[in-house]
């Protein structure tokens, strides 16, 4: 489960930020997770509950914003959401390799005090 190491790295960043701000508590994490990131949101939530134990983030909320996949067709210029793992444009049926969104794994914001 690579989500544990991902969440530990995220927590490390958050703790560093909290220390720089003189914060003593982290109340909320907001993360953006793309459909194509290879990260399972439920596993990330489980990992979050594990890694925050005995830190200033214990008891914090994790909010996950899921980002759908979005491709661009260089043939007809349309953006589209692929329906499966073959990214064929629903307008002209050409295969697209231009993935514009869906690979994100970002810590978007923290609430600290």
Secondary structure, 3 states (H helix, E strand, C coil): CHHHHHHHHHHHHHHHHHHHHCCCCEEEEEEEEECCCCCCHHHHHHHHHHHCCCCCCCCCEEEEEEECCEEECCCCCCEECCCCCCCECCCCCCECCEEEECCCEEEEEEEEC
